[in-house]
Amino acid sequence: MRKRVKTLKNWRDIKTKTLGMEPGTLLNNALINDIALKNPQSIKEMEEIPGLKKWLQNHFGREILVAQSVKL
């Protein structure tokens, strides 16, 4: 799970620099931990994560899935 958290944080940091946002605005640490723990394999599975907003799933869902799909 630690590797997934690390890769999600790295993705978030790169994405927020590109967008000019604060990292916690896009994806806070608690949400990153939830994603890493639940390890969704599809956008549909992401819908089951409380706090993961629909706009985030729509705009960045595939990128998040790729970022968290680290083989452990």
C-alpha positions, 0 to 999 in steps of 0.5 A: 500500500505504501508504494501506491500512496507514494505514486499517488502523491507523486502524480498529485504533485505533478498534476497540481504544479501543472494546474497551479493548484494546492495539492490538498485541493485536488486530492488530500492525503486522507483520500489518497490513503483511501484510494490506496487501501481500496485499490480500485480497478475501474472508474465504477469501483472509484465511485464507492470511495467516499469523498472522491468527487464525481468531477475528479473521477470524470477528469482524472479517474483514468490517470488515478487508476494508472498511478495507483496500479503499482504491482506490490 
